[in-house]
Amino acid sequence: MNPSSYIAIRSETERICAPLKVEDYIPQPAAFVSPPKWHLGHTSWFFETFLLTDFRKGYKPFNPHFGYLFNSYYNTLGDRTQRDQRGAMSRPVLAEVMGYRAHVDKAMLDLLSSADLLNNKGFMHLLAIGLNHEQQHQELLWTDLKYILGNNPLFPVYSEGVGLESTITPSDGWVSIDAGIYEIGHDGVGFGYDNEFRRHKVYLQPYAVQNGLVSNEDFLEFIMDDGYARHELWLDEGWAWIQGNEVRSPLHWHWMDGQWMEYGLGGLHPVNPHQAVCHVSHYEAAAFAEWKGLRLPTEAEWEVASDHFQWGERWEHTNSAYLAYPGFRRPDGAVGEYNGKFMMHQMVLRGASKATPAGHSRKTYRNFFHPNMQWQFSGVRMAKHE
């Protein structure tokens, strides 16, 4: 591991935050959103807890209270603040959190100067998890920033020209896949999370997936055809969700002065009909598919077909529940809480998004969220039986 690679990844988190005002670092408008200041602290806590404490002799935590403040969900590591209270942290102040990052980085660079540790497989495995974890939080930071600013009634601009819109041209063409036995899952070359293993065989019936993503224009037609008002299109839980929360459009869409407007990080703008639809939940994706007389692909279908279409600018909904692969085994210790304990009541998304860090997307990556979540950069690709 080149120390400059470590610094490059860590610095990217701070680059994302650079346009923010101090006041932007604290708000938490929803329980599933984390404030930028918390992201900055949590990613540093991860390196401190999983690497520095065990591998740097005599290391002392920067602040003994930060373990409670910045632990996310690791029960093995003790008590933590509740997720919906992260926005209540007016203290520590931002300058102290940035000091924490600098302290952790200095200690980590000392570790990375040790040839013995660079040959230690256990250390290098945890380092890889830590860096990929930081990149995951960079993507979450983009989604959280958009939600925080997009829920401000002034619709403030994060930065001109930054929108993370998709450039994938929607297409009506189809990719056909023959029936057969295929292998899915990580092949063991390069980094992979535990939930991507083990590679295994699946049998697929003949099917086809659409070349392009569902466009805003497609979704506007769904809305205009009373798609949000027709119960027969919706899963029962999805129907209850849109009724209870008065959902009538993708997240960040607003009906204003007789037209649909969309909030992006570059500000408020008219919905572009030619871009891929974004910020829709699994419930909405499934209802749209029902309206089209089509369906969502399973995650195995998506992975097998993914070599034949362009992907990587929207996390794509699948019709697969997030469950363990055959032979999956949770790692021992706190790291075992990373993915495995969430395999319940969540759906798999495949691909990547415009917010995904470079080099961090692969066709075996299994993202997962509850079916009502809209705030990710999520899109829709149709499938059908052949």
N, C-alpha and C positions, 0 to 999 in steps of 0.2 A: 504494500500500500504506500503510494507516494503521499507524503504529508500535504502537498499542494492539492491533491484530489480531495482530501478531507476538508481543507479550508474552502475549496471551491463549492462543495456541497453545503457546508455550514453557512457560507457567505450568501448563498442564493436565498435562504430564508430571510435574511436581513435586507437583501435587495428588494424582495417582494414588499417588505414593510416600508421601504424608503419613502414613498409618496404620502404616507399617512401623517396625520396630525396626532399629537399626544392623546387627544380625546378619543381618537379612533381605536386605540389599543384596548379599551376596556369594555365596550358594550357587549351584551349577550341577549339579543332580542328573542331567542328561543333556546330551549334546553339543549337541543342537538347542536347548537352553534357554540364554538369556543372562541373567546376573545383572542386577538393577535398576541397580546402580552402573555396569555397562558400558553399558546403554542411555542413562543420563544423560550419560556421557562421549562415546559415539559420535555422538549427535545433535548435540552441540556441536562435535565434530570435523568433522562434515559442513559446518556453516556456516563454520567457520574455514578449512577446506581449499578449498571450492568458491567461496566468496564473499569472505571477508576477505583471504585471501592475494593474490587477483588484483585486488580493487577498492578496498582501503583502503591508501593509500600509506603505506609505512613500518611496516606491521603486522608484529609479531613474534609467533610462536606462544607461547601461554601456557607450554607446557612442551615442549621438543624431543623428548621421549620419547613424548608422547601420540599422535603419528601412528602409531607402532608398536603401541601398546596398543589404540587405538580405531578403527583402520581395520578394516572388516569383510571385504570381499572384493575390493577394488579393486587388482588387480595393477599397473595403470598407475601407481599412487601409491607403490609400493615394498613392502618387507617388512612383515609384520604378525604379531601373535601368533596361534597356532592357535586355532580356534574352541573346541575342547574345553578350552582352558586359560584361558578368560575368568574362571572361578571361582577360579583360583589367584591372582588379583590382590588380595591383602590390602592392597597399596599400589598406587596412591595411596589414601590414606584418603578416606572419604566427604566430609569437609569440604573437601578439596582439589578433588575433582571438582565439588562445588557452587560452589567458587570459580572453577573453570574455566567453568562455565555463566554465572556472573555476568560474568566477563571478556568472554566471547564476546557476551553480550547487550548489554553496554555498547557494544562496538565496532560491533555490528550496528545499534543504534539511531542511532549516529553516521552510518552509511551511509545509513540510511533518512531522514535529514534532508536528503540531497542531492537537489535537484530534478533535476539532470542524470542521476543514476543511476536515478531513478524513471522517466525517459524512455528508459532504455537497455534495449532488448528482451532482450539477452543476459543482463543482470543480473536483470531481472524474471523471466525464464524460470527461471534457476537459483534465484532466491528462491522461486518457486512450487514447484519440485521440493523444495527444502529444507523448506518448511513442510509439504508433503504427506508427505515422508519422516518428519518428526517425528510426524505423526499416525499413520502406519503403525506407528511404534515404540510409540506409545501403545497401540495394539491388541495388538501383540506383548507389551508389558509386562503387560497384563492376563492374557494366556494363560500367560506365563512365571511370573507371580506365583502363578497358580492351580496350576501344576505344581509350583513350589517348595514352596508351603505344603501342597499336597495330597499330597506325598510325605513330609511330616513325619509320623511315626507318631502325633503328638498331634493331627493335623488341626486346626491353629490357625485361629481366626477372623481373617480380614483386617479385616473391618468388618461389624458387624451390619446386616442388611438389604441387603447388596450380594451379589447372586448371579448377575446377568446371565442369568437364566432367560428363555426365550422365552415371550411371551404369545400367539403365533399359535395359534389354535384349530385342531387337526387336523380335516381334513374329507375325506369320501369323494367329494366332487364333483370333476368334471373340467372342464378348459378344452380345448376342441377347436380345432385350427388346421387350416385348409384347406391343401391342397398349393399350392405356388406359389413365386415368386421373391421373396425378402425381402432387405432390407439390414441388415447388422449392423456393429458397430464404432462408434467415436467419430465424432460429426458435426462436430467441430472447435469447438464452442461451449463455452467454459470449459476448465478444466484436464483433461488426460488424459495417462496414461503412454504411452510410445512403443509398448508392446505392444497398445494398444487401437486402433491405426491400421494400415492404412488401412481406412476404411469400404468395404465391398464387398458384392456380391450373393451370395446362397446360394439353392440350390433345396432345398426341404423337401418330403418326402412328407407326406401327412396324418398327424397325430399328436395326442395329447392328453397334458396334464400334470395332475397332481392339484392341486386348489386348495390343500390344506393340506400341512404337513410330516408326515413319519412321526413318530408319538408314541412316548413311552416305553412305553406299553401295547402298541403294535404290536411294538416291539422285544423286549419281555419275552416275547411269544408266540413270537417267533423263537428266543429263547434256550431257552424251555421245550420247544420242538419239536426240541431238539438241533441248533440251527442251527450252533453252533460245532463240532459233532462230525461233520457230514455233508460229506464231501469233495466230493460231487457239486455242491454249491452254490457252491464257491469257485473262483476263478481259481487256477491252479497256484502262482503266486508268493504269493498270499494264503494258501493252505493251508499252504505252507511257513513263512510268517511267523507264523501263529497257533500252529502246532505248535512252532516254535523259541522263541517268546516266551511261550508258555502264555497267550495272549490268550483270554479267555472272556466278555468283556463290554466295553461302551464304557469309555473311560478315565474314571477317577474314580468308577466303580461298585465297591462292595465288598459281598460276601455276608457279613452279620454277624447272628448270632443268628436265623437263619431268615428273613431278609428282605434285599432289596437296598437298600443305602444309597448315597447319592451325596454326594461332597464338593463343596461350593460355597464361594465366597469368604465366605459367611456361616456356614460350618461344615458339619458332617456332618448329613444329614437323609435321611429315607426318599425313595426315588425317587418322584416325582410322576407317575402314569401319564398325566396329561392334558397334560403339557408335551411340547414337541418334543424328540426325542432329540438328544443333543449329544455331541461328542467321539468320533465314529466315523470310521474311516479309509475311504478309497475301497474297499479290499478288503471291509470290512464292509458298506458301502453296496451294493456290487455283489452280495454274497452274499445280503443281505436281498432285493434286487430279484429275484434268481433264485428265492428261496424263495416270493415272492409271484406268480411267473409274470409279472413286469413287467420294467422296465428303468429305467436312469437316462437323463435327457434329455441330448442333446448340448448344448454351450454355445450353438450357434446356436438350437436349439429353445428353450432356456431364455430367451434374450434376446428372441426374437420373442414368446413367450407372456407375458413378465414384466409387461406392462401390464395383464394380466387377473387377476392373483392378488397377494396380499399377500406381500411379501418384505422382508428387511432385518434379521432377527433371528438368522439362522444362515447362515453360508457354506454353500452348497448344492453337493453333489457333482454333477459332470457326467461323461459318458462320453467326454469329449474330452481328447486329449493336448494338452499345452501346446506349441503350435507357432506359428510366425510367420504372421501374416495375409499375404495377397497384397500385395506392395508394401512390406512392412515393411523398414525400414532402420535399423540401429543408429546412434545419434548418434556423432559423433567424440569421441575422448578418453575420460576416465574415466567420464563419464556414460553412455557406451555400454555399460558393464558392468552397468548397473542391472537390466535385465530380459533382454536378448537372449541372454546366454550361459547362461541356465538352461533353454533350450528343449530339454530332453532328459530322458526318464524321469520326467516330472512330469505331473500331471493338473490340469485346470482346475476351480476352484470359482467359483461366481457368487453375486452378491448382496452381502451384508454381514452383520454380526453385531451383537449387543447391545454388543459391545466396540468397534465401529467408531465413530470420532468423528463427531459431527453434521456433516452437510454433506459427508461424505467418501465416501458411497456413491452409486453410479450403476449403471445396468443394463449398461453396457459394461465395467465393471471386471473384469479377469481376474486373480484370485488363483490361485496355483499351489503345489502341494506334492507331495512324493513320496507314492505311494499307500498307504504304511504309516503315515502321520502321523495321530495322533489328537488332538494337543494343541490344535489350533485349535477355535474355537467352530463346529464344522461339523455340518450336519444333512443330511437326505435328503428329496428330493421324487421321487415316482414318475412314470414316463412310460410310454406304450404306443403301439403303432401303431394307426391307425384303419382 
